[in-house]
Amino acid sequence: MLYRFFKLFYGPLAFLYRPLISLIFGKKWIIWQINALKFAPKGLSLEIGTAGWLSKIDVAIDLSFSMLKYAKKSKTYFIQAKAEALPFKENSFLLIFSGFPTAFIFKSEFWDEIKRVLRKEGKFICLPWVKMPYGSLYYHIQKIIYGKEEFDFTPLISLAKKRGFKVEVNAITDSFKNTIYVLVAHLFTNSSNSSSFKTSSIQISKNLLLKEGESTFLEA
């Protein structure tokens, strides 16, 4: 019942999503994701979901048109698409990022798509969980929403390794004593090649990335 209620914030109540997150977490929501992107390579980037409002991301997808509609205006280009069926050509991105993803992160189809569209020297970075200080207000809010106190990375690590990814889970403690858990998955480490693939222009994004006959860009 509670899950169905929160699901409304990805649909008809999407216009309340950002104000509600800002009211509860303030700027922490953005700061946590910026911390996660410290592990990111420089290059063309894709965000799975539009909750991050990260201006440095080049392209973002979301299944919910309502979330796309109310996403923050930025240089990002938005596409309505499923995470398990990304409308992009192979080897398109150096960075794929997802902050606080929903259940799609546990699906095999999603990891197949990540491997397909990620360049060999690229990285998939996921911020699925922030551990709040025990007994704090945020701790109780998190427990009510998610019904748990810890996040089990075992299924994600298994899905990634089955597809040839090397995986590491990093823990970062912020100034408020919250612990930010960041999963980083990559196929190869090749820093010499990553710098040569710079953020492309909108023209390159439209002509080279989208699969023929697939979704079109929604310009911010």
C-alpha positions in Angstrom: 0.0 0.0 0.0 2.8 2.4 1.0 4.7 1.5 -2.2 1.7 2.3 -4.4 1.4 5.7 -2.6 5.0 6.6 -3.4 4.6 5.4 -6.9 2.2 8.3 -7.5 5.2 10.7 -7.3 6.4 9.2 -10.6 3.0 9.7 -12.2 0.2 12.2 -11.4 2.1 13.7 -8.4 5.4 14.1 -10.3 5.1 17.9 -9.9 5.5 17.4 -6.1 8.6 15.1 -6.4 11.3 17.7 -6.4 9.6 20.0 -3.8 9.1 17.1 -1.5 12.7 15.8 -1.9 14.0 19.3 -1.3 11.9 19.7 1.8 13.0 16.5 3.3 16.7 16.3 2.3 17.5 19.9 1.2 20.7 20.1 -0.9 21.9 16.7 0.4 20.1 14.9 -2.4 22.3 16.7 -5.0 25.5 16.6 -2.9 25.2 12.8 -2.5 25.0 12.3 -6.3 27.8 14.8 -7.0 30.0 12.7 -4.6 29.1 9.6 -6.5 30.2 11.2 -9.8 33.7 11.7 -8.4 34.3 8.2 -9.9 33.0 9.2 -13.3 35.1 9.4 -16.5 34.9 12.5 -18.7 32.8 11.9 -21.8 29.3 11.5 -23.2 27.0 10.6 -20.3 23.6 9.1 -19.8 21.4 9.2 -16.7 18.9 6.5 -16.0 16.0 8.5 -14.4 15.6 12.2 -14.1 15.6 12.6 -10.3 19.2 13.9 -10.2 18.8 17.2 -11.9 22.5 17.0 -12.8 23.4 19.6 -15.4 26.6 17.8 -16.3 24.7 14.9 -17.6 24.2 15.0 -21.4 21.2 12.7 -21.9 18.6 11.4 -19.5 15.9 8.8 -19.9 12.8 8.1 -17.8 9.8 5.8 -18.4 7.5 8.4 -16.8 6.6 11.2 -19.1 5.4 13.2 -16.0 9.0 13.0 -14.5 10.4 14.2 -17.8 7.9 17.0 -17.9 8.9 18.3 -14.5 12.6 17.6 -14.8 14.8 20.6 -14.2 15.6 22.6 -17.3 19.3 22.2 -18.2 21.6 21.3 -21.0 20.4 17.7 -20.6 18.3 16.1 -23.4 15.5 13.9 -22.3 14.0 10.7 -23.8 11.0 8.7 -22.7 12.3 5.1 -22.6 12.6 2.0 -20.5 15.9 1.3 -18.7 15.6 -2.4 -19.9 15.4 -1.3 -23.6 17.7 1.7 -24.1 17.1 3.4 -27.5 20.8 3.9 -28.2 23.4 2.3 -30.4 26.2 0.1 -29.1 29.2 1.6 -27.5 27.6 5.1 -27.1 28.5 6.3 -23.6 31.5 6.7 -21.4 29.4 7.2 -18.3 26.0 5.8 -17.4 24.7 7.0 -14.0 21.7 6.2 -11.9 20.9 7.9 -8.6 18.5 6.1 -6.3 17.1 3.7 -9.0 13.9 1.8 -8.7 13.4 -2.0 -9.3 14.8 -2.0 -12.8 18.3 -2.1 -11.3 17.7 -5.8 -10.3 16.6 -6.9 -13.8 18.9 -8.9 -16.1 17.7 -7.1 -19.2 18.9 -3.8 -17.7 22.4 -5.1 -17.2 22.4 -6.5 -20.7 21.5 -3.0 -22.0 24.1 -1.3 -19.9 26.8 -3.5 -21.3 25.6 -3.0 -24.9 25.6 0.8 -24.9 28.6 1.4 -22.6 31.9 2.0 -24.3 34.6 -0.6 -23.3 36.5 1.9 -21.3 33.4 3.4 -19.7 31.8 3.1 -16.3 28.3 2.5 -14.9 27.9 4.3 -11.6 25.0 3.7 -9.3 24.0 5.4 -6.1 21.3 3.1 -4.6 21.6 3.8 -0.9 22.6 6.4 1.7 22.8 5.1 5.3 21.5 7.6 7.7 22.9 8.0 11.3 21.1 5.6 13.6 18.1 7.1 15.4 18.1 10.3 13.3 14.9 11.7 11.7 16.2 10.7 8.3 16.9 7.2 9.6 13.3 6.8 10.6 12.0 8.3 7.3 14.2 6.0 5.3 13.0 3.0 7.3 9.3 3.9 6.7 9.8 4.3 3.0 12.1 1.3 2.3 11.2 -0.9 5.2 14.9 -1.8 5.8 18.0 -0.4 7.4 20.7 -1.8 5.1 21.1 -2.3 1.3 22.1 -5.7 0.0 24.5 -5.2 -2.9 24.9 -9.0 -3.5 22.3 -9.3 -6.3 23.7 -6.3 -8.2 27.3 -7.5 -7.9 26.2 -10.9 -9.2 24.3 -9.4 -12.2 27.3 -7.3 -13.1 30.0 -10.0 -12.8 27.9 -12.4 -14.9 28.3 -9.9 -17.7 32.0 -9.4 -17.3 32.0 -6.3 -15.2 34.5 -5.6 -12.5 32.7 -4.2 -9.5 33.6 -2.1 -6.5 31.4 -0.6 -3.8 32.7 2.6 -2.3 31.5 4.2 1.0 31.8 7.9 1.5 30.9 9.7 4.7 29.6 13.2 4.4 29.8 16.1 6.9 26.4 15.0 8.3 27.7 11.5 9.1 25.6 9.9 6.3 27.3 7.1 4.5 27.0 7.2 0.7 27.3 3.9 -1.0 28.4 4.0 -4.7 28.6 1.0 -6.9 31.1 1.3 -9.8 31.1 -1.3 -12.6 33.5 -1.3 -15.6 34.7 -3.7 -18.2 38.2 -2.4 -18.7 40.4 0.3 -17.2 41.9 2.4 -20.0 42.3 6.0 -19.0 44.4 6.8 -22.1 41.4 6.3 -24.4 38.7 7.9 -22.2 40.0 11.4 -22.5 39.8 11.3 -26.3 36.0 10.9 -26.4 34.8 14.3 -25.3 31.3 15.4 -24.6 29.7 15.5 -28.1 27.5 18.2 -29.5 23.7 17.9 -29.8 24.1 17.1 -33.5 26.3 14.1 -32.8 23.9 12.9 -30.1 21.0 12.9 -32.4 22.7 11.4 -35.5 24.9 8.8 -34.0 23.4 7.7 -30.7 19.7 7.0 -31.3 18.9 3.6 -32.9 17.0 4.0 -36.2 13.3 4.2 -35.6 13.6 4.7 -31.9 12.6 7.5 -29.5 13.4 11.1 -30.4 15.0 13.7 -28.1 12.9 16.0 -26.0 14.9 19.2 -25.8 15.0 21.1 -22.5 
